[in-house]
Amino acid sequence: MTEPDPANGTRLVVSPGKIVLGKGAVDSVGEYADLYGSTALVIATPEIFDIHGDRLLETLEGAGVEPVTYTDVDPDPTVANIEDGYDLWESEDCDVIVTLGGGSSIDAGKGVGVLATNDGEIREFGVDEAGYEGVPNPTPPLIAVNTTTGTGSEATRTIVVTDQETTTKFIVVSQNVVPDVAIEDPELVRTLPPSHTAFTGIDALTHAVEAFVSVKSYSVPDDFARNAIRRIADSFVASWEDGDDLEARTEMLIAQLQAGQAFTNSSVALVHGMARPLGAQLHLPHGLANAILLPYVMEFSADAAPEKYAEVARLFGVADEETPDSVAADRASDAVLELCEEVSLTSYLEQFGDIPSREEYLEVVPKMARDAIDSGSPANNPREPSPEELEELFVTVYDDALAPDSPRRS
């Protein structure tokens, strides 16, 4: 297959084959699963399966599809999760994958799909070993039932996997892992607690902003990103304040989907490069790590792409067309920082993180900086940091947002 050539103006725009959006969308899962097979491997975290599992199983069984459940996925899916899910896929002779949850379950399902149709261990398909588009064969049919308003994984060609042996995360990127069907049902995110609403919402914003300012950005993902940023600016706080506000929840579902479509067709950048090692070292959920880092990376990068960051500020309503780009660009990070404060973002660190002392943190900063650079994502940033600048950024984030007595936490 001939690869698209951006230099000659050709692009590959990827997206789920079908998107089912709206109240009650989950009830169509059985109908779509029946199109693809007869035995579905259902992949979920135990918490999400406890809440929504019965409804999902009912729609599958009602369509004559036999469900086989794997519900041991960790909040950040691991190599072991993917291998265990694949063993069940093989032993039960499954032919379609149904994921229930956010990025954790969807990424685990994608990983199982990679092993089901390709030879090798999942680590061998990481971009650091196989490169981008390093998955030769498409996964089996995959239906992603989304239950968060942040990751956008149901729209992407990316898998984020935790390697517990090395305390690192790696990514697999291939058009061959994009789900066939994405289910977006606002009823499934009504029970999303304020904590997860907060850091998944900022995670979606991170995806949109990074895609928009990336050196690989272009017109199609730019429009996805603009729409996502606008929706988040308008509806995020309302969805956090009242989980039963289905209009706000629906807007955030659409926003995170569009943000996923944006970054999978453009790229992520410095925030994600830093978030993977930060999350692995401090045991932070991926969305919370992204959310903590975003304002600082935006401030660091603004001068390198003032027109783009100025537009972000205008989408947030903190600048207008009369505001010079150089001034507006500086306001973008302030707007995002204020948004984080409105949803008490740093208050969730005590429950969802393992924050070390400053001395212990400084010991791992050089490793985190190396891991960030090795991920390749910082090279997509409008301002590519040196190793020393990366270390300085990590320290600034600790002193300002992570430490128990830091300004943002106190």
DARAQUI-V208797 format. One record per pair of residues at least 4 apart in sequence whose C-alpha atoms are under 6 Angstrom apart, sorted by the first residue. I is the first residue (numbers start at 1). GAP is how many residues later the second one is. D is the distance in Angstrom with one decimal. If there is no record, write none. Layout:
BEGIN
i=I gap=GAP d=D
i=I gap=GAP d=D
END
This chain:
BEGIN
i=4 gap=6 d=5.3
i=4 gap=7 d=5.3
i=5 gap=5 d=5.2
i=6 gap=4 d=5.1
i=6 gap=5 d=5.8
i=13 gap=252 d=5.9
i=15 gap=140 d=5.5
i=16 gap=139 d=5.4
i=16 gap=163 d=5.4
i=16 gap=164 d=5.3
i=16 gap=165 d=5.8
i=17 gap=163 d=4.7
i=17 gap=164 d=5.8
i=18 gap=163 d=4.7
i=19 gap=162 d=5.8
i=19 gap=163 d=4.8
i=20 gap=5 d=6.0
i=20 gap=163 d=4.9
i=20 gap=164 d=6.0
i=21 gap=4 d=6.0
i=21 gap=163 d=4.7
i=21 gap=164 d=5.9
i=22 gap=163 d=5.0
i=23 gap=162 d=5.2
i=23 gap=163 d=5.8
i=25 gap=160 d=5.2
i=27 gap=32 d=5.7
i=30 gap=29 d=4.8
i=30 gap=30 d=4.0
i=30 gap=33 d=5.1
i=37 gap=58 d=5.4
i=37 gap=59 d=5.8
i=38 gap=27 d=4.8
i=39 gap=26 d=5.6
i=39 gap=27 d=4.7
i=39 gap=28 d=5.9
i=39 gap=55 d=4.8
i=39 gap=56 d=5.7
i=40 gap=27 d=4.8
i=40 gap=28 d=6.0
i=40 gap=54 d=5.7
i=40 gap=56 d=4.8
i=40 gap=57 d=5.5
i=41 gap=27 d=4.8
i=41 gap=28 d=5.9
i=41 gap=56 d=4.9
i=42 gap=26 d=5.9
i=42 gap=27 d=4.7
i=42 gap=28 d=6.0
i=42 gap=56 d=4.8
i=42 gap=57 d=5.6
i=43 gap=27 d=5.0
i=43 gap=28 d=5.8
i=43 gap=56 d=4.7
i=43 gap=62 d=6.0
i=44 gap=5 d=5.9
i=44 gap=27 d=4.7
i=44 gap=29 d=6.0
i=44 gap=56 d=5.1
i=44 gap=57 d=6.0
i=44 gap=61 d=5.0
i=45 gap=26 d=5.1
i=45 gap=27 d=5.6
i=45 gap=28 d=4.6
i=46 gap=25 d=5.1
i=46 gap=26 d=5.9
i=49 gap=4 d=4.2
i=58 gap=4 d=5.9
i=60 gap=5 d=5.1
i=61 gap=4 d=5.2
i=73 gap=4 d=5.9
i=73 gap=8 d=5.8
i=75 gap=29 d=5.7
i=76 gap=28 d=5.6
i=77 gap=27 d=5.4
i=77 gap=31 d=5.9
i=77 gap=84 d=5.6
i=78 gap=83 d=5.4
i=78 gap=84 d=4.5
i=78 gap=85 d=6.0
i=79 gap=84 d=5.9
i=80 gap=4 d=6.0
i=82 gap=26 d=5.5
i=82 gap=29 d=5.7
i=82 gap=30 d=5.3
i=86 gap=26 d=5.0
i=88 gap=4 d=5.9
i=89 gap=4 d=5.9
i=89 gap=5 d=5.2
i=96 gap=45 d=5.2
i=97 gap=45 d=4.7
i=98 gap=44 d=5.9
i=98 gap=45 d=4.8
i=98 gap=46 d=5.9
i=99 gap=6 d=5.7
i=99 gap=7 d=5.5
i=99 gap=45 d=4.9
i=99 gap=46 d=5.8
i=100 gap=45 d=4.9
i=101 gap=4 d=5.3
i=101 gap=45 d=5.2
i=101 gap=46 d=4.7
i=102 gap=44 d=5.4
i=102 gap=45 d=5.4
i=102 gap=46 d=5.2
i=103 gap=4 d=5.6
i=103 gap=48 d=5.4
i=103 gap=50 d=5.4
i=107 gap=52 d=5.1
i=110 gap=67 d=5.9
i=113 gap=26 d=4.5
i=113 gap=27 d=5.8
i=114 gap=4 d=5.8
i=114 gap=25 d=5.4
i=117 gap=22 d=5.9
i=124 gap=5 d=6.0
i=125 gap=5 d=5.2
i=125 gap=9 d=5.9
i=125 gap=47 d=5.9
i=126 gap=4 d=5.8
i=126 gap=45 d=5.3
i=126 gap=46 d=4.5
i=127 gap=4 d=4.0
i=127 gap=5 d=5.3
i=127 gap=45 d=5.6
i=130 gap=4 d=4.9
i=132 gap=41 d=5.4
i=133 gap=40 d=5.7
i=133 gap=41 d=4.1
i=135 gap=39 d=5.9
i=138 gap=38 d=4.3
i=139 gap=38 d=5.8
i=142 gap=37 d=5.1
i=142 gap=38 d=5.4
i=143 gap=37 d=5.9
i=143 gap=38 d=4.7
i=144 gap=10 d=5.7
i=144 gap=38 d=5.0
i=145 gap=38 d=4.7
i=146 gap=37 d=5.9
i=146 gap=38 d=5.8
i=147 gap=41 d=5.4
i=147 gap=42 d=5.3
i=148 gap=41 d=5.9
i=149 gap=51 d=5.9
i=149 gap=52 d=5.9
i=149 gap=103 d=5.8
i=149 gap=104 d=5.2
i=149 gap=107 d=5.8
i=150 gap=50 d=4.0
i=150 gap=51 d=5.0
i=150 gap=53 d=5.5
i=150 gap=54 d=4.5
i=150 gap=106 d=5.2
i=152 gap=104 d=5.2
i=152 gap=105 d=4.9
i=152 gap=108 d=4.3
i=154 gap=28 d=5.7
i=155 gap=105 d=5.5
i=155 gap=106 d=5.6
i=156 gap=22 d=5.6
i=156 gap=104 d=5.9
i=156 gap=108 d=5.1
i=157 gap=16 d=5.4
i=157 gap=17 d=5.0
i=157 gap=18 d=5.1
i=157 gap=20 d=5.4
i=157 gap=21 d=4.9
i=158 gap=14 d=5.6
i=158 gap=15 d=4.5
i=159 gap=12 d=5.4
i=159 gap=13 d=5.0
i=160 gap=10 d=6.0
i=160 gap=11 d=4.6
i=161 gap=8 d=5.5
i=161 gap=9 d=5.5
i=162 gap=6 d=6.0
i=162 gap=7 d=4.3
i=163 gap=4 d=5.9
i=163 gap=5 d=5.4
i=163 gap=6 d=5.8
i=167 gap=113 d=5.9
i=168 gap=112 d=5.8
i=169 gap=107 d=5.8
i=186 gap=63 d=5.9
i=186 gap=64 d=5.4
i=190 gap=53 d=5.1
i=190 gap=54 d=5.6
i=194 gap=4 d=5.9
i=194 gap=46 d=5.6
i=196 gap=4 d=5.7
i=197 gap=4 d=5.8
i=197 gap=43 d=5.8
i=199 gap=4 d=5.9
i=199 gap=88 d=5.3
i=199 gap=89 d=4.8
i=199 gap=92 d=6.0
i=200 gap=87 d=5.2
i=202 gap=89 d=5.2
i=203 gap=84 d=4.8
i=203 gap=87 d=5.8
i=203 gap=88 d=5.6
i=204 gap=52 d=5.0
i=204 gap=55 d=6.0
i=206 gap=4 d=5.9
i=207 gap=52 d=5.5
i=207 gap=56 d=5.9
i=208 gap=17 d=4.6
i=208 gap=51 d=4.6
i=210 gap=4 d=5.7
i=210 gap=58 d=5.3
i=210 gap=59 d=5.7
i=211 gap=51 d=5.8
i=211 gap=52 d=4.6
i=211 gap=55 d=5.5
i=211 gap=56 d=5.3
i=211 gap=57 d=5.6
i=212 gap=10 d=5.3
i=212 gap=13 d=5.9
i=214 gap=166 d=5.4
i=214 gap=167 d=5.4
i=215 gap=165 d=5.3
i=215 gap=167 d=5.8
i=216 gap=50 d=5.4
i=217 gap=49 d=4.9
i=218 gap=4 d=5.9
i=221 gap=41 d=4.2
i=221 gap=44 d=6.0
i=224 gap=34 d=5.1
i=224 gap=38 d=5.2
i=225 gap=34 d=5.6
i=225 gap=37 d=5.4
i=228 gap=27 d=4.2
i=228 gap=30 d=5.6
i=228 gap=31 d=5.6
i=230 gap=85 d=5.6
i=231 gap=4 d=5.9
i=231 gap=24 d=5.8
i=232 gap=4 d=4.9
i=233 gap=83 d=5.7
i=235 gap=13 d=5.2
i=239 gap=4 d=5.5
i=239 gap=9 d=5.1
i=239 gap=10 d=5.5
i=246 gap=4 d=5.8
i=263 gap=4 d=4.6
i=263 gap=5 d=5.8
i=269 gap=108 d=4.5
i=269 gap=109 d=5.1
i=269 gap=111 d=5.0
i=269 gap=112 d=4.9
i=270 gap=107 d=5.7
i=270 gap=108 d=4.1
i=270 gap=111 d=5.5
i=271 gap=4 d=5.9
i=273 gap=99 d=4.5
i=273 gap=102 d=6.0
i=273 gap=104 d=5.0
i=273 gap=105 d=5.7
i=274 gap=98 d=5.1
i=275 gap=4 d=5.7
i=275 gap=14 d=5.2
i=275 gap=15 d=5.4
i=277 gap=91 d=5.2
i=278 gap=4 d=6.0
i=279 gap=4 d=5.2
i=279 gap=5 d=4.4
i=279 gap=10 d=5.6
i=282 gap=71 d=5.9
i=282 gap=72 d=5.1
i=282 gap=73 d=5.9
i=283 gap=70 d=5.5
i=283 gap=71 d=5.9
i=284 gap=5 d=5.9
i=284 gap=69 d=4.9
i=295 gap=38 d=4.9
i=295 gap=42 d=5.6
i=298 gap=4 d=5.8
i=298 gap=35 d=5.4
i=299 gap=34 d=5.6
i=301 gap=82 d=5.3
i=302 gap=4 d=5.6
i=302 gap=27 d=5.8
i=304 gap=78 d=5.6
i=304 gap=79 d=5.6
i=306 gap=4 d=5.8
i=306 gap=19 d=5.8
i=306 gap=20 d=5.7
i=306 gap=23 d=5.3
i=307 gap=18 d=5.7
i=309 gap=20 d=4.6
i=310 gap=15 d=5.2
i=310 gap=18 d=4.6
i=310 gap=19 d=4.0
i=312 gap=20 d=6.0
i=313 gap=5 d=5.5
i=313 gap=6 d=5.7
i=313 gap=15 d=6.0
i=313 gap=19 d=4.4
i=314 gap=4 d=5.8
i=314 gap=5 d=4.8
i=314 gap=6 d=5.5
i=319 gap=4 d=5.9
i=319 gap=9 d=5.6
i=325 gap=4 d=5.8
i=340 gap=5 d=5.4
i=346 gap=63 d=5.8
i=349 gap=4 d=5.0
i=356 gap=4 d=5.9
i=356 gap=5 d=5.9
i=369 gap=21 d=5.7
i=369 gap=22 d=5.8
i=378 gap=6 d=5.9
i=379 gap=5 d=5.6
i=385 gap=4 d=5.6
i=385 gap=5 d=6.0
i=396 gap=4 d=5.9
i=397 gap=4 d=5.5
i=398 gap=4 d=4.5
i=398 gap=5 d=5.6
i=399 gap=4 d=5.8
i=399 gap=7 d=5.6
i=400 gap=6 d=5.0
i=400 gap=7 d=5.5
i=401 gap=5 d=5.6
i=401 gap=7 d=5.1
i=405 gap=5 d=5.6
i=406 gap=4 d=5.9
END
